[in-house]
Amino acid sequence: MSPILSEGLNLMAFGMGTVFIFLNILIIATFLMSAAVERLIPKPVPKLATQELEAAAIDSTLLKVLTAAIKERKAP
């Protein structure tokens, strides 16, 4: 085998090995950061729909108008 071809194959193997190692380190770092974020920042608890309605204190006339609009839209 010619020395130039041998040197090219060595360079290719070194480059591909470097990229492979870097990508594995990147995957491990991303996994560890995700685990740290999940541990340090808890997920928010979603509110129930009834709690949101009570918190908004919707006027009864507005609620009747919205209900009528929805029923009118659903009618064929």
Biotite code that builds the C-alpha atoms (Angstrom):
import biotite.structure as struc

atoms = struc.array([
    struc.Atom([0.000, 0.000, 0.000], chain_id="A", res_id=1, res_name="MET", atom_name="CA", element="C"),
    struc.Atom([1.331, 3.433, -0.844], chain_id="A", res_id=2, res_name="SER", atom_name="CA", element="C"),
    struc.Atom([2.342, 5.701, 2.037], chain_id="A", res_id=3, res_name="PRO", atom_name="CA", element="C"),
    struc.Atom([-0.107, 8.422, 0.972], chain_id="A", res_id=4, res_name="ILE", atom_name="CA", element="C"),
    struc.Atom([-3.049, 5.980, 1.069], chain_id="A", res_id=5, res_name="LEU", atom_name="CA", element="C"),
    struc.Atom([-1.918, 4.637, 4.429], chain_id="A", res_id=6, res_name="SER", atom_name="CA", element="C"),
    struc.Atom([-1.615, 8.164, 5.831], chain_id="A", res_id=7, res_name="GLU", atom_name="CA", element="C"),
    struc.Atom([-5.080, 9.021, 4.478], chain_id="A", res_id=8, res_name="GLY", atom_name="CA", element="C"),
    struc.Atom([-6.626, 5.987, 6.160], chain_id="A", res_id=9, res_name="LEU", atom_name="CA", element="C"),
    struc.Atom([-4.906, 6.831, 9.459], chain_id="A", res_id=10, res_name="ASN", atom_name="CA", element="C"),
    struc.Atom([-6.146, 10.412, 9.251], chain_id="A", res_id=11, res_name="LEU", atom_name="CA", element="C"),
    struc.Atom([-9.676, 9.231, 8.450], chain_id="A", res_id=12, res_name="MET", atom_name="CA", element="C"),
    struc.Atom([-9.690, 6.798, 11.391], chain_id="A", res_id=13, res_name="ALA", atom_name="CA", element="C"),
    struc.Atom([-8.367, 9.481, 13.747], chain_id="A", res_id=14, res_name="PHE", atom_name="CA", element="C"),
    struc.Atom([-10.976, 12.009, 12.567], chain_id="A", res_id=15, res_name="GLY", atom_name="CA", element="C"),
    struc.Atom([-13.888, 9.585, 12.791], chain_id="A", res_id=16, res_name="MET", atom_name="CA", element="C"),
    struc.Atom([-12.740, 8.404, 16.219], chain_id="A", res_id=17, res_name="GLY", atom_name="CA", element="C"),
    struc.Atom([-12.526, 11.995, 17.452], chain_id="A", res_id=18, res_name="THR", atom_name="CA", element="C"),
    struc.Atom([-16.049, 12.773, 16.229], chain_id="A", res_id=19, res_name="VAL", atom_name="CA", element="C"),
    struc.Atom([-17.395, 9.555, 17.735], chain_id="A", res_id=20, res_name="PHE", atom_name="CA", element="C"),
    struc.Atom([-15.870, 10.321, 21.146], chain_id="A", res_id=21, res_name="ILE", atom_name="CA", element="C"),
    struc.Atom([-17.082, 13.941, 21.040], chain_id="A", res_id=22, res_name="PHE", atom_name="CA", element="C"),
    struc.Atom([-20.650, 12.901, 20.186], chain_id="A", res_id=23, res_name="LEU", atom_name="CA", element="C"),
    struc.Atom([-20.692, 10.354, 23.017], chain_id="A", res_id=24, res_name="ASN", atom_name="CA", element="C"),
    struc.Atom([-19.478, 13.011, 25.475], chain_id="A", res_id=25, res_name="ILE", atom_name="CA", element="C"),
    struc.Atom([-22.165, 15.392, 24.171], chain_id="A", res_id=26, res_name="LEU", atom_name="CA", element="C"),
    struc.Atom([-24.903, 12.777, 24.652], chain_id="A", res_id=27, res_name="ILE", atom_name="CA", element="C"),
    struc.Atom([-23.749, 12.013, 28.200], chain_id="A", res_id=28, res_name="ILE", atom_name="CA", element="C"),
    struc.Atom([-23.534, 15.726, 29.079], chain_id="A", res_id=29, res_name="ALA", atom_name="CA", element="C"),
    struc.Atom([-27.035, 16.363, 27.714], chain_id="A", res_id=30, res_name="THR", atom_name="CA", element="C"),
    struc.Atom([-28.417, 13.436, 29.694], chain_id="A", res_id=31, res_name="PHE", atom_name="CA", element="C"),
    struc.Atom([-26.770, 14.651, 32.910], chain_id="A", res_id=32, res_name="LEU", atom_name="CA", element="C"),
    struc.Atom([-27.990, 18.232, 32.429], chain_id="A", res_id=33, res_name="MET", atom_name="CA", element="C"),
    struc.Atom([-31.535, 17.028, 31.784], chain_id="A", res_id=34, res_name="SER", atom_name="CA", element="C"),
    struc.Atom([-31.448, 14.936, 34.951], chain_id="A", res_id=35, res_name="ALA", atom_name="CA", element="C"),
    struc.Atom([-30.130, 17.905, 36.951], chain_id="A", res_id=36, res_name="ALA", atom_name="CA", element="C"),
    struc.Atom([-32.820, 20.240, 35.625], chain_id="A", res_id=37, res_name="VAL", atom_name="CA", element="C"),
    struc.Atom([-35.585, 17.738, 36.375], chain_id="A", res_id=38, res_name="GLU", atom_name="CA", element="C"),
    struc.Atom([-34.269, 17.323, 39.917], chain_id="A", res_id=39, res_name="ARG", atom_name="CA", element="C"),
    struc.Atom([-33.732, 21.027, 40.670], chain_id="A", res_id=40, res_name="LEU", atom_name="CA", element="C"),
    struc.Atom([-36.789, 22.523, 38.936], chain_id="A", res_id=41, res_name="ILE", atom_name="CA", element="C"),
    struc.Atom([-40.030, 20.662, 39.735], chain_id="A", res_id=42, res_name="PRO", atom_name="CA", element="C"),
    struc.Atom([-42.763, 20.464, 37.134], chain_id="A", res_id=43, res_name="LYS", atom_name="CA", element="C"),
    struc.Atom([-45.689, 22.834, 37.742], chain_id="A", res_id=44, res_name="PRO", atom_name="CA", element="C"),
    struc.Atom([-48.928, 21.265, 38.940], chain_id="A", res_id=45, res_name="VAL", atom_name="CA", element="C"),
    struc.Atom([-51.697, 21.967, 36.413], chain_id="A", res_id=46, res_name="PRO", atom_name="CA", element="C"),
    struc.Atom([-54.824, 23.705, 37.666], chain_id="A", res_id=47, res_name="LYS", atom_name="CA", element="C"),
    struc.Atom([-58.189, 22.079, 37.314], chain_id="A", res_id=48, res_name="LEU", atom_name="CA", element="C"),
    struc.Atom([-60.704, 23.677, 34.973], chain_id="A", res_id=49, res_name="ALA", atom_name="CA", element="C"),
    struc.Atom([-63.102, 24.366, 37.844], chain_id="A", res_id=50, res_name="THR", atom_name="CA", element="C"),
    struc.Atom([-60.405, 26.186, 39.777], chain_id="A", res_id=51, res_name="GLN", atom_name="CA", element="C"),
    struc.Atom([-59.680, 28.378, 36.773], chain_id="A", res_id=52, res_name="GLU", atom_name="CA", element="C"),
    struc.Atom([-63.363, 29.240, 36.372], chain_id="A", res_id=53, res_name="LEU", atom_name="CA", element="C"),
    struc.Atom([-63.681, 30.108, 40.041], chain_id="A", res_id=54, res_name="GLU", atom_name="CA", element="C"),
    struc.Atom([-60.528, 32.195, 39.934], chain_id="A", res_id=55, res_name="ALA", atom_name="CA", element="C"),
    struc.Atom([-61.740, 34.136, 36.892], chain_id="A", res_id=56, res_name="ALA", atom_name="CA", element="C"),
    struc.Atom([-65.133, 34.884, 38.518], chain_id="A", res_id=57, res_name="ALA", atom_name="CA", element="C"),
    struc.Atom([-67.030, 34.921, 35.201], chain_id="A", res_id=58, res_name="ILE", atom_name="CA", element="C"),
    struc.Atom([-70.212, 36.947, 35.185], chain_id="A", res_id=59, res_name="ASP", atom_name="CA", element="C"),
    struc.Atom([-73.352, 34.787, 34.886], chain_id="A", res_id=60, res_name="SER", atom_name="CA", element="C"),
    struc.Atom([-74.669, 36.746, 31.873], chain_id="A", res_id=61, res_name="THR", atom_name="CA", element="C"),
    struc.Atom([-71.355, 36.343, 30.074], chain_id="A", res_id=62, res_name="LEU", atom_name="CA", element="C"),
    struc.Atom([-71.462, 32.621, 30.795], chain_id="A", res_id=63, res_name="LEU", atom_name="CA", element="C"),
    struc.Atom([-75.007, 32.395, 29.349], chain_id="A", res_id=64, res_name="LYS", atom_name="CA", element="C"),
    struc.Atom([-73.962, 34.288, 26.212], chain_id="A", res_id=65, res_name="VAL", atom_name="CA", element="C"),
    struc.Atom([-70.937, 32.029, 25.716], chain_id="A", res_id=66, res_name="LEU", atom_name="CA", element="C"),
    struc.Atom([-73.027, 28.888, 26.222], chain_id="A", res_id=67, res_name="THR", atom_name="CA", element="C"),
    struc.Atom([-75.625, 30.087, 23.710], chain_id="A", res_id=68, res_name="ALA", atom_name="CA", element="C"),
    struc.Atom([-72.887, 30.913, 21.179], chain_id="A", res_id=69, res_name="ALA", atom_name="CA", element="C"),
    struc.Atom([-71.380, 27.438, 21.532], chain_id="A", res_id=70, res_name="ILE", atom_name="CA", element="C"),
    struc.Atom([-74.781, 25.767, 21.150], chain_id="A", res_id=71, res_name="LYS", atom_name="CA", element="C"),
    struc.Atom([-75.531, 27.925, 18.098], chain_id="A", res_id=72, res_name="GLU", atom_name="CA", element="C"),
    struc.Atom([-72.185, 26.999, 16.522], chain_id="A", res_id=73, res_name="ARG", atom_name="CA", element="C"),
    struc.Atom([-72.745, 23.266, 17.112], chain_id="A", res_id=74, res_name="LYS", atom_name="CA", element="C"),
    struc.Atom([-76.247, 23.307, 15.579], chain_id="A", res_id=75, res_name="ALA", atom_name="CA", element="C"),
    struc.Atom([-76.310, 22.092, 11.949], chain_id="A", res_id=76, res_name="PRO", atom_name="CA", element="C"),
])
